[in-house]
């Protein structure tokens, strides 16, 4: 077995960590779709409450979207800027 440099090892683990972060972001997208579907069902059942349902849905999706954006930013930092390599 060949020796792997410490820089290559850190870069490989960073790529795996970035993939896990983007996996979390894809889960957020699925959850937002389910939330929108449930909101449409709720509005179909009670059209008079559509304002409150829509407002609550948008606030909830905005909060979850910030988590997805943060996961994306962390993945980009790990792949391109990678502060861990400079520590070696």
Jmol script that loads the backbone (N, CA, C; Angstrom):
load data "model"
ATOM      1  N   UNK A   1       0.838  -1.179   0.000  1.00  0.00           N
ATOM      2  CA  UNK A   1       0.000   0.000   0.000  1.00  0.00           C
ATOM      3  C   UNK A   1       0.882   1.240   0.000  1.00  0.00           C
ATOM      4  N   UNK A   2       0.524   2.193  -0.823  1.00  0.00           N
ATOM      5  CA  UNK A   2       1.329   3.405  -0.945  1.00  0.00           C
ATOM      6  C   UNK A   2       1.018   4.364   0.189  1.00  0.00           C
ATOM      7  N   UNK A   3       2.010   5.155   0.509  1.00  0.00           N
ATOM      8  CA  UNK A   3       1.801   6.180   1.537  1.00  0.00           C
ATOM      9  C   UNK A   3       0.993   7.328   0.957  1.00  0.00           C
ATOM     10  N   UNK A   4       0.032   7.791   1.710  1.00  0.00           N
ATOM     11  CA  UNK A   4      -0.799   8.927   1.304  1.00  0.00           C
ATOM     12  C   UNK A   4      -0.319  10.141   2.078  1.00  0.00           C
ATOM     13  N   UNK A   5      -0.109  11.235   1.353  1.00  0.00           N
ATOM     14  CA  UNK A   5       0.336  12.452   2.038  1.00  0.00           C
ATOM     15  C   UNK A   5      -0.783  12.986   2.930  1.00  0.00           C
ATOM     16  N   UNK A   6      -0.370  13.713   3.934  1.00  0.00           N
ATOM     17  CA  UNK A   6      -1.372  14.248   4.866  1.00  0.00           C
ATOM     18  C   UNK A   6      -2.277  15.263   4.176  1.00  0.00           C
ATOM     19  N   UNK A   7      -1.748  15.998   3.191  1.00  0.00           N
ATOM     20  CA  UNK A   7      -2.578  16.965   2.466  1.00  0.00           C
ATOM     21  C   UNK A   7      -3.645  16.253   1.638  1.00  0.00           C
ATOM     22  N   UNK A   8      -3.282  15.165   0.993  1.00  0.00           N
ATOM     23  CA  UNK A   8      -4.251  14.406   0.202  1.00  0.00           C
ATOM     24  C   UNK A   8      -5.313  13.783   1.099  1.00  0.00           C
ATOM     25  N   UNK A   9      -4.911  13.334   2.275  1.00  0.00           N
ATOM     26  CA  UNK A   9      -5.861  12.751   3.216  1.00  0.00           C
ATOM     27  C   UNK A   9      -6.880  13.784   3.678  1.00  0.00           C
ATOM     28  N   UNK A  10      -6.400  14.983   4.010  1.00  0.00           N
ATOM     29  CA  UNK A  10      -7.299  16.057   4.455  1.00  0.00           C
ATOM     30  C   UNK A  10      -8.224  16.478   3.319  1.00  0.00           C
ATOM     31  N   UNK A  11      -7.705  16.564   2.101  1.00  0.00           N
ATOM     32  CA  UNK A  11      -8.547  16.939   0.962  1.00  0.00           C
ATOM     33  C   UNK A  11      -9.622  15.881   0.685  1.00  0.00           C
ATOM     34  N   UNK A  12      -9.275  14.619   0.829  1.00  0.00           N
ATOM     35  CA  UNK A  12     -10.256  13.555   0.636  1.00  0.00           C
ATOM     36  C   UNK A  12     -11.359  13.589   1.679  1.00  0.00           C
ATOM     37  N   UNK A  13     -10.976  13.772   2.933  1.00  0.00           N
ATOM     38  CA  UNK A  13     -11.988  13.857   3.989  1.00  0.00           C
ATOM     39  C   UNK A  13     -12.838  15.117   3.855  1.00  0.00           C
ATOM     40  N   UNK A  14     -12.240  16.191   3.353  1.00  0.00           N
ATOM     41  CA  UNK A  14     -13.008  17.421   3.132  1.00  0.00           C
ATOM     42  C   UNK A  14     -14.044  17.228   2.043  1.00  0.00           C
ATOM     43  N   UNK A  15     -13.701  16.473   1.007  1.00  0.00           N
ATOM     44  CA  UNK A  15     -14.666  16.189  -0.059  1.00  0.00           C
ATOM     45  C   UNK A  15     -15.820  15.344   0.472  1.00  0.00           C
ATOM     46  N   UNK A  16     -15.515  14.388   1.342  1.00  0.00           N
ATOM     47  CA  UNK A  16     -16.572  13.571   1.942  1.00  0.00           C
ATOM     48  C   UNK A  16     -17.467  14.434   2.831  1.00  0.00           C
ATOM     49  N   UNK A  17     -16.870  15.335   3.606  1.00  0.00           N
ATOM     50  CA  UNK A  17     -17.655  16.221   4.471  1.00  0.00           C
ATOM     51  C   UNK A  17     -18.533  17.154   3.648  1.00  0.00           C
ATOM     52  N   UNK A  18     -18.019  17.643   2.513  1.00  0.00           N
ATOM     53  CA  UNK A  18     -18.822  18.507   1.644  1.00  0.00           C
ATOM     54  C   UNK A  18     -19.997  17.738   1.056  1.00  0.00           C
ATOM     55  N   UNK A  19     -19.786  16.476   0.716  1.00  0.00           N
ATOM     56  CA  UNK A  19     -20.883  15.651   0.188  1.00  0.00           C
ATOM     57  C   UNK A  19     -21.951  15.425   1.244  1.00  0.00           C
ATOM     58  N   UNK A  20     -21.549  15.207   2.481  1.00  0.00           N
ATOM     59  CA  UNK A  20     -22.516  15.026   3.562  1.00  0.00           C
ATOM     60  C   UNK A  20     -23.306  16.309   3.799  1.00  0.00           C
ATOM     61  N   UNK A  21     -22.617  17.464   3.722  1.00  0.00           N
ATOM     62  CA  UNK A  21     -23.314  18.744   3.899  1.00  0.00           C
ATOM     63  C   UNK A  21     -24.339  18.955   2.795  1.00  0.00           C
ATOM     64  N   UNK A  22     -24.018  18.596   1.566  1.00  0.00           N
ATOM     65  CA  UNK A  22     -24.969  18.765   0.472  1.00  0.00           C
ATOM     66  C   UNK A  22     -26.096  17.742   0.551  1.00  0.00           C
ATOM     67  N   UNK A  23     -25.832  16.601   1.143  1.00  0.00           N
ATOM     68  CA  UNK A  23     -26.898  15.631   1.380  1.00  0.00           C
ATOM     69  C   UNK A  23     -27.932  16.216   2.345  1.00  0.00           C
ATOM     70  N   UNK A  24     -27.448  16.928   3.354  1.00  0.00           N
ATOM     71  CA  UNK A  24     -28.361  17.604   4.282  1.00  0.00           C
ATOM     72  C   UNK A  24     -29.177  18.667   3.555  1.00  0.00           C
ATOM     73  N   UNK A  25     -28.538  19.379   2.630  1.00  0.00           N
ATOM     74  CA  UNK A  25     -29.250  20.411   1.884  1.00  0.00           C
ATOM     75  C   UNK A  25     -30.317  19.808   0.976  1.00  0.00           C
ATOM     76  N   UNK A  26     -30.063  18.630   0.427  1.00  0.00           N
ATOM     77  CA  UNK A  26     -31.090  18.001  -0.411  1.00  0.00           C
ATOM     78  C   UNK A  26     -32.273  17.543   0.435  1.00  0.00           C
ATOM     79  N   UNK A  27     -32.022  17.124   1.660  1.00  0.00           N
ATOM     80  CA  UNK A  27     -33.113  16.768   2.572  1.00  0.00           C
ATOM     81  C   UNK A  27     -33.990  17.966   2.886  1.00  0.00           C
ATOM     82  N   UNK A  28     -33.386  19.126   2.981  1.00  0.00           N
ATOM     83  CA  UNK A  28     -34.143  20.348   3.238  1.00  0.00           C
ATOM     84  C   UNK A  28     -35.063  20.660   2.052  1.00  0.00           C
ATOM     85  N   UNK A  29     -34.578  20.431   0.837  1.00  0.00           N
ATOM     86  CA  UNK A  29     -35.415  20.652  -0.344  1.00  0.00           C
ATOM     87  C   UNK A  29     -36.626  19.743  -0.368  1.00  0.00           C
ATOM     88  N   UNK A  30     -36.432  18.492   0.007  1.00  0.00           N
ATOM     89  CA  UNK A  30     -37.556  17.549   0.066  1.00  0.00           C
ATOM     90  C   UNK A  30     -38.568  17.993   1.122  1.00  0.00           C
ATOM     91  N   UNK A  31     -38.072  18.414   2.271  1.00  0.00           N
ATOM     92  CA  UNK A  31     -38.965  18.860   3.343  1.00  0.00           C
ATOM     93  C   UNK A  31     -39.753  20.104   2.943  1.00  0.00           C
ATOM     94  N   UNK A  32     -39.120  21.009   2.205  1.00  0.00           N
ATOM     95  CA  UNK A  32     -39.832  22.204   1.762  1.00  0.00           C
ATOM     96  C   UNK A  32     -40.936  21.853   0.769  1.00  0.00           C
ATOM     97  N   UNK A  33     -40.684  20.881  -0.085  1.00  0.00           N
ATOM     98  CA  UNK A  33     -41.731  20.435  -1.005  1.00  0.00           C
ATOM     99  C   UNK A  33     -42.910  19.827  -0.275  1.00  0.00           C
ATOM    100  N   UNK A  34     -42.619  19.015   0.736  1.00  0.00           N
ATOM    101  CA  UNK A  34     -43.704  18.439   1.534  1.00  0.00           C
ATOM    102  C   UNK A  34     -44.491  19.520   2.267  1.00  0.00           C
ATOM    103  N   UNK A  35     -43.797  20.517   2.772  1.00  0.00           N
ATOM    104  CA  UNK A  35     -44.457  21.618   3.484  1.00  0.00           C
ATOM    105  C   UNK A  35     -45.387  22.385   2.543  1.00  0.00           C
ATOM    106  N   UNK A  36     -44.921  22.656   1.342  1.00  0.00           N
ATOM    107  CA  UNK A  36     -45.759  23.378   0.382  1.00  0.00           C
ATOM    108  C   UNK A  36     -46.978  22.550  -0.006  1.00  0.00           C
ATOM    109  N   UNK A  37     -46.797  21.242  -0.157  1.00  0.00           N
ATOM    110  CA  UNK A  37     -47.926  20.381  -0.480  1.00  0.00           C
ATOM    111  C   UNK A  37     -48.972  20.358   0.616  1.00  0.00           C
ATOM    112  N   UNK A  38     -48.519  20.298   1.859  1.00  0.00           N
ATOM    113  CA  UNK A  38     -49.460  20.309   2.988  1.00  0.00           C
ATOM    114  C   UNK A  38     -50.165  21.659   3.095  1.00  0.00           C
ATOM    115  N   UNK A  39     -49.463  22.735   2.761  1.00  0.00           N
ATOM    116  CA  UNK A  39     -50.098  24.052   2.802  1.00  0.00           C
ATOM    117  C   UNK A  39     -51.200  24.157   1.749  1.00  0.00           C
ATOM    118  N   UNK A  40     -50.949  23.604   0.574  1.00  0.00           N
ATOM    119  CA  UNK A  40     -51.972  23.617  -0.477  1.00  0.00           C
ATOM    120  C   UNK A  40     -53.187  22.795  -0.049  1.00  0.00           C
ATOM    121  N   UNK A  41     -52.934  21.645   0.582  1.00  0.00           N
ATOM    122  CA  UNK A  41     -54.046  20.834   1.092  1.00  0.00           C
ATOM    123  C   UNK A  41     -54.848  21.605   2.138  1.00  0.00           C
ATOM    124  N   UNK A  42     -54.151  22.307   3.016  1.00  0.00           N
ATOM    125  CA  UNK A  42     -54.833  23.074   4.062  1.00  0.00           C
ATOM    126  C   UNK A  42     -55.666  24.203   3.472  1.00  0.00           C
ATOM    127  N   UNK A  43     -55.125  24.870   2.466  1.00  0.00           N
ATOM    128  CA  UNK A  43     -55.868  25.960   1.832  1.00  0.00           C
ATOM    129  C   UNK A  43     -57.082  25.405   1.092  1.00  0.00           C
ATOM    130  N   UNK A  44     -56.958  24.212   0.518  1.00  0.00           N
ATOM    131  CA  UNK A  44     -58.106  23.602  -0.173  1.00  0.00           C
ATOM    132  C   UNK A  44     -59.212  23.268   0.815  1.00  0.00           C
ATOM    133  N   UNK A  45     -58.849  22.900   2.047  1.00  0.00           N
ATOM    134  CA  UNK A  45     -59.857  22.562   3.055  1.00  0.00           C
ATOM    135  C   UNK A  45     -60.477  23.804   3.689  1.00  0.00           C
ATOM    136  N   UNK A  46     -59.641  24.817   3.931  1.00  0.00           N
ATOM    137  CA  UNK A  46     -60.120  26.049   4.574  1.00  0.00           C
ATOM    138  C   UNK A  46     -59.622  27.263   3.792  1.00  0.00           C
ATOM    139  N   UNK A  47     -60.299  27.637   2.726  1.00  0.00           N
ATOM    140  CA  UNK A  47     -59.844  28.783   1.912  1.00  0.00           C
ATOM    141  C   UNK A  47     -59.825  30.104   2.679  1.00  0.00           C
ATOM    142  N   UNK A  48     -60.664  30.220   3.687  1.00  0.00           N
ATOM    143  CA  UNK A  48     -60.711  31.486   4.440  1.00  0.00           C
ATOM    144  C   UNK A  48     -59.467  31.686   5.309  1.00  0.00           C
ATOM    145  N   UNK A  49     -58.725  30.632   5.597  1.00  0.00           N
ATOM    146  CA  UNK A  49     -57.513  30.739   6.412  1.00  0.00           C
ATOM    147  C   UNK A  49     -56.251  30.755   5.560  1.00  0.00           C
ATOM    148  N   UNK A  50     -56.396  31.035   4.272  1.00  0.00           N
ATOM    149  CA  UNK A  50     -55.245  30.938   3.372  1.00  0.00           C
ATOM    150  C   UNK A  50     -54.144  31.946   3.719  1.00  0.00           C
ATOM    151  N   UNK A  51     -54.517  33.122   4.204  1.00  0.00           N
ATOM    152  CA  UNK A  51     -53.511  34.129   4.558  1.00  0.00           C
ATOM    153  C   UNK A  51     -52.595  33.659   5.672  1.00  0.00           C
ATOM    154  N   UNK A  52     -53.178  33.124   6.736  1.00  0.00           N
ATOM    155  CA  UNK A  52     -52.381  32.632   7.860  1.00  0.00           C
ATOM    156  C   UNK A  52     -51.569  31.410   7.477  1.00  0.00           C
ATOM    157  N   UNK A  53     -52.141  30.518   6.696  1.00  0.00           N
ATOM    158  CA  UNK A  53     -51.428  29.307   6.285  1.00  0.00           C
ATOM    159  C   UNK A  53     -50.232  29.672   5.419  1.00  0.00           C
ATOM    160  N   UNK A  54     -50.443  30.560   4.471  1.00  0.00           N
ATOM    161  CA  UNK A  54     -49.368  30.972   3.576  1.00  0.00           C
ATOM    162  C   UNK A  54     -48.255  31.690   4.339  1.00  0.00           C
ATOM    163  N   UNK A  55     -48.629  32.542   5.271  1.00  0.00           N
ATOM    164  CA  UNK A  55     -47.637  33.274   6.058  1.00  0.00           C
ATOM    165  C   UNK A  55     -46.798  32.314   6.902  1.00  0.00           C
ATOM    166  N   UNK A  56     -47.442  31.371   7.556  1.00  0.00           N
ATOM    167  CA  UNK A  56     -46.719  30.408   8.375  1.00  0.00           C
ATOM    168  C   UNK A  56     -45.808  29.533   7.516  1.00  0.00           C
ATOM    169  N   UNK A  57     -46.287  29.137   6.337  1.00  0.00           N
ATOM    170  CA  UNK A  57     -45.479  28.309   5.445  1.00  0.00           C
ATOM    171  C   UNK A  57     -44.245  29.062   4.975  1.00  0.00           C
ATOM    172  N   UNK A  58     -44.390  30.313   4.611  1.00  0.00           N
ATOM    173  CA  UNK A  58     -43.255  31.091   4.106  1.00  0.00           C
ATOM    174  C   UNK A  58     -42.212  31.312   5.199  1.00  0.00           C
ATOM    175  N   UNK A  59     -42.651  31.596   6.408  1.00  0.00           N
ATOM    176  CA  UNK A  59     -41.697  31.774   7.517  1.00  0.00           C
ATOM    177  C   UNK A  59     -40.948  30.473   7.794  1.00  0.00           C
ATOM    178  N   UNK A  60     -41.660  29.359   7.814  1.00  0.00           N
ATOM    179  CA  UNK A  60     -41.021  28.065   8.048  1.00  0.00           C
ATOM    180  C   UNK A  60     -40.035  27.695   6.954  1.00  0.00           C
ATOM    181  N   UNK A  61     -40.400  27.972   5.714  1.00  0.00           N
ATOM    182  CA  UNK A  61     -39.488  27.657   4.621  1.00  0.00           C
ATOM    183  C   UNK A  61     -38.284  28.584   4.605  1.00  0.00           C
ATOM    184  N   UNK A  62     -38.455  29.823   5.006  1.00  0.00           N
ATOM    185  CA  UNK A  62     -37.311  30.741   5.071  1.00  0.00           C
ATOM    186  C   UNK A  62     -36.310  30.291   6.123  1.00  0.00           C
ATOM    187  N   UNK A  63     -36.817  29.822   7.260  1.00  0.00           N
ATOM    188  CA  UNK A  63     -35.927  29.340   8.317  1.00  0.00           C
ATOM    189  C   UNK A  63     -35.168  28.097   7.862  1.00  0.00           C
ATOM    190  N   UNK A  64     -35.856  27.177   7.213  1.00  0.00           N
ATOM    191  CA  UNK A  64     -35.172  25.964   6.767  1.00  0.00           C
ATOM    192  C   UNK A  64     -34.242  26.244   5.592  1.00  0.00           C
ATOM    193  N   UNK A  65     -34.553  27.215   4.775  1.00  0.00           N
ATOM    194  CA  UNK A  65     -33.685  27.551   3.645  1.00  0.00           C
ATOM    195  C   UNK A  65     -32.357  28.130   4.114  1.00  0.00           C
ATOM    196  N   UNK A  66     -32.363  28.858   5.217  1.00  0.00           N
ATOM    197  CA  UNK A  66     -31.093  29.378   5.728  1.00  0.00           C
ATOM    198  C   UNK A  66     -30.159  28.242   6.137  1.00  0.00           C
ATOM    199  N   UNK A  67     -30.714  27.153   6.632  1.00  0.00           N
ATOM    200  CA  UNK A  67     -29.899  25.989   6.965  1.00  0.00           C
ATOM    201  C   UNK A  67     -29.310  25.375   5.702  1.00  0.00           C
ATOM    202  N   UNK A  68     -30.087  25.297   4.646  1.00  0.00           N
ATOM    203  CA  UNK A  68     -29.593  24.774   3.384  1.00  0.00           C
ATOM    204  C   UNK A  68     -28.507  25.639   2.777  1.00  0.00           C
ATOM    205  N   UNK A  69     -28.684  26.945   2.846  1.00  0.00           N
ATOM    206  CA  UNK A  69     -27.668  27.861   2.321  1.00  0.00           C
ATOM    207  C   UNK A  69     -26.389  27.753   3.134  1.00  0.00           C
ATOM    208  N   UNK A  70     -26.513  27.626   4.444  1.00  0.00           N
ATOM    209  CA  UNK A  70     -25.335  27.471   5.290  1.00  0.00           C
ATOM    210  C   UNK A  70     -24.597  26.172   4.971  1.00  0.00           C
ATOM    211  N   UNK A  71     -25.316  25.087   4.739  1.00  0.00           N
ATOM    212  CA  UNK A  71     -24.678  23.824   4.358  1.00  0.00           C
ATOM    213  C   UNK A  71     -23.957  23.964   3.019  1.00  0.00           C
ATOM    214  N   UNK A  72     -24.551  24.684   2.081  1.00  0.00           N
ATOM    215  CA  UNK A  72     -23.921  24.912   0.782  1.00  0.00           C
ATOM    216  C   UNK A  72     -22.648  25.728   0.924  1.00  0.00           C
ATOM    217  N   UNK A  73     -22.684  26.774   1.739  1.00  0.00           N
ATOM    218  CA  UNK A  73     -21.495  27.612   1.947  1.00  0.00           C
ATOM    219  C   UNK A  73     -20.376  26.802   2.603  1.00  0.00           C
ATOM    220  N   UNK A  74     -20.713  25.981   3.573  1.00  0.00           N
ATOM    221  CA  UNK A  74     -19.705  25.142   4.226  1.00  0.00           C
ATOM    222  C   UNK A  74     -19.094  24.166   3.221  1.00  0.00           C
ATOM    223  N   UNK A  75     -19.915  23.583   2.355  1.00  0.00           N
ATOM    224  CA  UNK A  75     -19.392  22.662   1.345  1.00  0.00           C
ATOM    225  C   UNK A  75     -18.456  23.371   0.382  1.00  0.00           C
ATOM    226  N   UNK A  76     -18.805  24.574  -0.048  1.00  0.00           N
ATOM    227  CA  UNK A  76     -17.945  25.343  -0.951  1.00  0.00           C
ATOM    228  C   UNK A  76     -16.615  25.685  -0.274  1.00  0.00           C
ATOM    229  N   UNK A  77     -16.675  26.080   0.991  1.00  0.00           N
ATOM    230  CA  UNK A  77     -15.447  26.401   1.720  1.00  0.00           C
ATOM    231  C   UNK A  77     -14.563  25.169   1.848  1.00  0.00           C
ATOM    232  N   UNK A  78     -15.149  24.028   2.154  1.00  0.00           N
ATOM    233  CA  UNK A  78     -14.353  22.804   2.307  1.00  0.00           C
ATOM    234  C   UNK A  78     -13.722  22.353   0.999  1.00  0.00           C
ATOM    235  N   UNK A  79     -14.408  22.560  -0.111  1.00  0.00           N
ATOM    236  CA  UNK A  79     -13.874  22.093  -1.387  1.00  0.00           C
ATOM    237  C   UNK A  79     -12.856  23.070  -1.966  1.00  0.00           C
ATOM    238  N   UNK A  80     -13.146  24.363  -1.953  1.00  0.00           N
ATOM    239  CA  UNK A  80     -12.302  25.308  -2.663  1.00  0.00           C
ATOM    240  C   UNK A  80     -11.305  26.060  -1.768  1.00  0.00           C
ATOM    241  N   UNK A  81     -11.716  26.530  -0.606  1.00  0.00           N
ATOM    242  CA  UNK A  81     -10.822  27.313   0.235  1.00  0.00           C
ATOM    243  C   UNK A  81     -10.044  26.452   1.217  1.00  0.00           C
ATOM    244  N   UNK A  82     -10.664  25.430   1.727  1.00  0.00           N
ATOM    245  CA  UNK A  82     -10.111  24.435   2.626  1.00  0.00           C
ATOM    246  C   UNK A  82      -9.090  24.963   3.638  1.00  0.00           C
ATOM    247  N   UNK A  83      -9.554  25.518   4.725  1.00  0.00           N
ATOM    248  CA  UNK A  83      -8.633  26.042   5.739  1.00  0.00           C
ATOM    249  C   UNK A  83      -7.879  24.957   6.491  1.00  0.00           C
ATOM    250  N   UNK A  84      -8.308  23.710   6.376  1.00  0.00           N
ATOM    251  CA  UNK A  84      -7.658  22.624   7.093  1.00  0.00           C
ATOM    252  C   UNK A  84      -6.286  22.279   6.507  1.00  0.00           C
ATOM    253  N   UNK A  85      -6.084  22.509   5.203  1.00  0.00           N
ATOM    254  CA  UNK A  85      -4.812  22.180   4.578  1.00  0.00           C
ATOM    255  C   UNK A  85      -3.715  23.109   5.098  1.00  0.00           C
ATOM    256  N   UNK A  86      -4.076  24.331   5.386  1.00  0.00           N
ATOM    257  CA  UNK A  86      -3.087  25.307   5.866  1.00  0.00           C
ATOM    258  C   UNK A  86      -2.592  24.990   7.254  1.00  0.00           C
ATOM    259  N   UNK A  87      -3.325  24.151   7.984  1.00  0.00           N
ATOM    260  CA  UNK A  87      -2.919  23.792   9.348  1.00  0.00           C
ATOM    261  C   UNK A  87      -1.781  22.759   9.362  1.00  0.00           C
ATOM    262  N   UNK A  88      -1.576  22.075   8.252  1.00  0.00           N
ATOM    263  CA  UNK A  88      -0.583  21.010   8.221  1.00  0.00           C
ATOM    264  C   UNK A  88       0.827  21.534   8.258  1.00  0.00           C
TER     265      UNK A  88
END
end "model"
wireframe off; spacefill off
backbone 0.3
color backbone group
